[in-house]
């Protein structure tokens, strides 16, 4: 797979949560994942801040993240 990325992304359909700094969460769907980040889908992308904590169902770690791109309801996110 050569898509211009340095890291291979694995397709998935895991549920996740964008944890907001002031409290609250936004449900999301993880569409693919790599060691450096994820591509996720949300219902209301305008509500997702540029930096947040991400939890992924079935994975124990919470990850600090930064949005690198936004297209429609999809977001590219890198781990910080």
N, C-alpha and C positions, 0 to 999 in steps of 0.2 A: 504494500500500500504506500504510495507516494503522493501525499497531499500537501507537501510543503512544510510539514511539521517535523520537528526533531524527535518527538516522542510518539510512539504508536498508541493510538486510542482504541479502546475496546468498547464495542457497542454494548449497551445495557438498557434496562428499563427499571432502574431502582427509584424508589421514592426518596425524597430528601426534604430538608427544611433549611431555608435561609433564616438565620437567627439575627434579628435586628438589635442594634446597640441599645436602644431605649426600651427594649422588651418587645415581645411579640415575635411571631414567625410567619413566614410565607412558604406555603407548600410548593414543592417543585418536583419535576421529573428529571432524573439524570439520564441523558440520552447516550453519552459516551464518557469514558473516563480514561485518564492516563496517570502516570506518576507525577505529572506537572499540573494537572487541572482537569476540568470537566466541561462538557457542554450541557446546559440545562434548559428546561422549558418552564415557564411560569405563566399564570393566567394574566397577571398585571405587571409587565416588565418595568413600568415606570415607578413602581413601588420598591424595586430592588435598588439599594444604594450601591455606590461604586465599590465599597469595601464592606465585608460582612463575614460572619462565621457560618460555615456550611456543615450540616450533619447529613450523613447518608445512611439510610436504613440498612442494617446488617454490617455496618462498619463501626468500630468502637471510637475512632478518633473524630474530633471536631477540627475543622481546618479553617484558618483565616484565609480569606480569598479576596481577589480583586477582579472586577469585570474588565475584560480586554476588548470585547466587542458585543454589540447588541444588534439583532436583526429580527424584527417582529417580536414574537414571544420567546425567542431563543437568545441565550447569552453564552458567550465564551468566557470562562473563568479560569484564572491561574491561581495556584496555591502560593501564599506568601511565606 
